[in-house]
Amino acid sequence: MTLHPDIVELISLLEKWIALLRRYHGEGHWVAWLEEDVRLLRNSDFRGVEHFRSAFGGMGSITDFSLLPESGSWLRRWHARFVNVRYGRLVSRAQALADTLYREESKGG
């Protein structure tokens, strides 16, 4: 089964996100969360989009996480600024893409 190009892109973004978390933080909770989303998406299971979207909003959400030394990151502060810009773009793109996919699915598309 061929995956929709937007699903393929979302999987790619999530895999990059996972790699950043592993490389610069060693964080476990969100890595496992995103890996589950990738697994679901690879199996053409739309729950991967729904599960991913549920990580946003509220206290303790994935958007509260950053790659800063105070949050346990291995980055030095000067390097963290640059990595967090990349991280922020990745998060924004993945969230926007998941929201678009969700809206399309909700319309029956």
C-alpha beads as a LAMMPS data file, in Angstrom:
LAMMPS data file: protein, C-alpha beads

109 atoms
108 bonds

1 atom types
1 bond types

-500.0 500.0 xlo xhi
-500.0 500.0 ylo yhi
-500.0 500.0 zlo zhi

Masses

1 110.0

Atoms # bond

1 1 1 0.000 0.000 0.000
2 1 1 1.322 3.409 -0.980
3 1 1 1.098 6.110 1.661
4 1 1 -0.279 9.576 0.930
5 1 1 2.612 12.022 0.253
6 1 1 1.621 14.174 3.246
7 1 1 1.744 11.118 5.516
8 1 1 5.203 10.292 4.145
9 1 1 6.295 13.866 4.878
10 1 1 4.839 13.735 8.391
11 1 1 6.671 10.469 9.081
12 1 1 9.905 12.072 7.878
13 1 1 9.385 15.110 10.118
14 1 1 8.630 12.917 13.131
15 1 1 11.735 10.811 12.502
16 1 1 13.862 13.984 12.349
17 1 1 12.227 15.164 15.568
18 1 1 13.001 11.841 17.262
19 1 1 16.617 12.054 16.079
20 1 1 16.985 15.574 17.513
21 1 1 15.572 14.492 20.872
22 1 1 17.896 11.496 21.032
23 1 1 20.958 13.420 19.898
24 1 1 20.623 16.430 22.140
25 1 1 18.585 15.280 25.111
26 1 1 18.098 11.549 25.542
27 1 1 14.476 12.307 26.432
28 1 1 12.360 9.164 26.634
29 1 1 8.679 10.056 27.011
30 1 1 8.264 12.134 23.862
31 1 1 10.563 9.869 21.847
32 1 1 8.306 6.904 22.663
33 1 1 5.210 9.009 21.896
34 1 1 6.510 10.053 18.472
35 1 1 7.742 6.537 17.670
36 1 1 4.219 5.250 18.302
37 1 1 2.869 7.877 15.903
38 1 1 5.364 6.798 13.226
39 1 1 4.432 3.138 13.739
40 1 1 0.728 3.900 13.346
41 1 1 1.261 6.106 10.296
42 1 1 3.460 3.506 8.563
43 1 1 0.583 1.052 9.013
44 1 1 -1.857 3.500 7.366
45 1 1 -3.570 4.004 10.710
46 1 1 -4.996 7.516 10.996
47 1 1 -4.831 7.238 14.777
48 1 1 -1.179 8.241 14.309
49 1 1 -2.325 11.724 13.278
50 1 1 -4.879 11.890 16.087
51 1 1 -2.399 10.661 18.701
52 1 1 0.253 13.106 17.500
53 1 1 -2.188 16.026 17.654
54 1 1 -3.141 15.079 21.219
55 1 1 0.442 15.841 22.308
56 1 1 -0.235 19.570 21.847
57 1 1 -1.947 21.939 24.263
58 1 1 -2.182 22.088 28.004
59 1 1 0.436 21.856 30.720
60 1 1 3.139 19.300 30.128
61 1 1 2.451 19.144 26.407
62 1 1 5.110 18.572 23.818
63 1 1 5.204 22.310 23.084
64 1 1 6.440 22.911 26.643
65 1 1 9.553 20.884 25.868
66 1 1 12.734 22.568 24.669
67 1 1 16.320 21.607 24.071
68 1 1 17.861 23.838 26.734
69 1 1 20.421 22.925 29.395
70 1 1 17.831 23.654 32.122
71 1 1 15.554 20.977 30.680
72 1 1 18.324 18.395 30.679
73 1 1 19.703 18.955 27.192
74 1 1 23.362 18.226 26.560
75 1 1 23.664 21.381 24.480
76 1 1 25.604 24.399 25.603
77 1 1 23.457 27.502 25.780
78 1 1 25.036 29.153 22.703
79 1 1 24.443 26.029 20.604
80 1 1 20.961 25.484 22.021
81 1 1 19.722 28.722 20.426
82 1 1 20.573 27.455 16.942
83 1 1 19.269 23.940 17.499
84 1 1 16.031 25.243 19.025
85 1 1 15.337 27.365 15.933
86 1 1 15.564 24.193 13.826
87 1 1 13.558 22.288 16.421
88 1 1 10.849 24.968 16.456
89 1 1 10.506 24.914 12.670
90 1 1 10.268 21.138 12.704
91 1 1 7.591 21.173 15.407
92 1 1 5.586 23.890 13.622
93 1 1 5.722 22.122 10.265
94 1 1 4.746 18.741 11.740
95 1 1 1.872 20.256 13.713
96 1 1 0.575 22.210 10.695
97 1 1 0.767 19.145 8.470
98 1 1 -1.046 16.967 11.027
99 1 1 -3.735 19.636 11.421
100 1 1 -4.217 19.772 7.640
101 1 1 -4.463 15.981 7.411
102 1 1 -6.970 15.952 10.260
103 1 1 -9.147 18.611 8.620
104 1 1 -9.071 16.745 5.294
105 1 1 -10.012 13.480 6.983
106 1 1 -12.803 15.207 8.931
107 1 1 -14.262 16.478 5.644
108 1 1 -14.215 12.945 4.304
109 1 1 -11.182 13.554 2.118

Bonds

1 1 1 2
2 1 2 3
3 1 3 4
4 1 4 5
5 1 5 6
6 1 6 7
7 1 7 8
8 1 8 9
9 1 9 10
10 1 10 11
11 1 11 12
12 1 12 13
13 1 13 14
14 1 14 15
15 1 15 16
16 1 16 17
17 1 17 18
18 1 18 19
19 1 19 20
20 1 20 21
21 1 21 22
22 1 22 23
23 1 23 24
24 1 24 25
25 1 25 26
26 1 26 27
27 1 27 28
28 1 28 29
29 1 29 30
30 1 30 31
31 1 31 32
32 1 32 33
33 1 33 34
34 1 34 35
35 1 35 36
36 1 36 37
37 1 37 38
38 1 38 39
39 1 39 40
40 1 40 41
41 1 41 42
42 1 42 43
43 1 43 44
44 1 44 45
45 1 45 46
46 1 46 47
47 1 47 48
48 1 48 49
49 1 49 50
50 1 50 51
51 1 51 52
52 1 52 53
53 1 53 54
54 1 54 55
55 1 55 56
56 1 56 57
57 1 57 58
58 1 58 59
59 1 59 60
60 1 60 61
61 1 61 62
62 1 62 63
63 1 63 64
64 1 64 65
65 1 65 66
66 1 66 67
67 1 67 68
68 1 68 69
69 1 69 70
70 1 70 71
71 1 71 72
72 1 72 73
73 1 73 74
74 1 74 75
75 1 75 76
76 1 76 77
77 1 77 78
78 1 78 79
79 1 79 80
80 1 80 81
81 1 81 82
82 1 82 83
83 1 83 84
84 1 84 85
85 1 85 86
86 1 86 87
87 1 87 88
88 1 88 89
89 1 89 90
90 1 90 91
91 1 91 92
92 1 92 93
93 1 93 94
94 1 94 95
95 1 95 96
96 1 96 97
97 1 97 98
98 1 98 99
99 1 99 100
100 1 100 101
101 1 101 102
102 1 102 103
103 1 103 104
104 1 104 105
105 1 105 106
106 1 106 107
107 1 107 108
108 1 108 109
